[in-house]
Amino acid sequence: FSSFLLSPSLSPSLPISLSLSSFAILASDGLWDVLTNEEAVAIVTRQVQAGASDCGARALVEAAYGRGSADNISVVVIDLR
């Protein structure tokens, strides 16, 4: 079971400034291979402003698929508000 534990070089926590962030995007490389950080943030921002119940996760998957991502595409958007 030791192969399933985090290696000492990985940290299970990330510093997040809640005053600057209203959401966090966790995604597989199937998304990041075809979208930049800025593009992903812009898509989620538009979806959140439109009231999307999934905070834009589906729109990110569709954008990556539309750009021809050949990898698995998994996305979670966390609302930090």
N, C-alpha and C positions, 0 to 999 in steps of 0.2 A: 504493500500500500504506500510505501514511501515515495514512489514515482508520481503519486497524485498530489503530493504536497507542494506548496509554492517553494521555489528555490530561494535561498537567502538574498539573492540579488533583486527579487521582485517585491514590490510593496503593495499590499492589498488596499491601501488608501491613497487618495489623491487630494492635494490641496485645492479647494474650490472657494473662490470669493463669491459668496452668495449675493453680495451687493451689486456685482457686475454681471452675474449669470442668472438667466431665468430658466435655462434648461441645459441638460447635458446629453450628448449623443454618444451612445456606445454602439459600435458597429464592427462587423467583420471586414476583412480586406476586400471583399467583393464590392463594398461601397467605396472604400477609400482608394481603390485602384482607379476609379473613374470619376470621382468627385473630389474637389479640394475642400478643405475645412470651410472656407468662405462660402462656397456654393451650398454646402450642406446646411450651414447656419442660415443662409438666405432662404432656403426652401422651408426649413422648420419655422423660421420667423413668420413667413407668409401664412403657413398652415395654422400656427398658433393664433395669429391675428384673425384668421377666418373662423376660428373656433373648432378646428378639427379635434375630434375626440381622442385620436391617437397621437396628438401633438406633432404630426407630420412624419411619423415612422413609415407609414405606407407610401407617402409621396417620395421619401428617400429611396425606398426599395424600387419603386417604379422608375425613378430617375436613373438609378444605377442599371437596372435592367434595360431601359431604353437606350443607354449609352453602350450597351453590348458587354456588360460585365460577364465574364466567363467563369466566375467563381461563385461560391455560396454567398448569398446576401442576407445577412441578419442584422436587424437594427432595433435598438431600444432607445426611445427618447424619454428622459426623466424630467418631469416638470418640477423645478426647484422653487417655484413661487409659493 
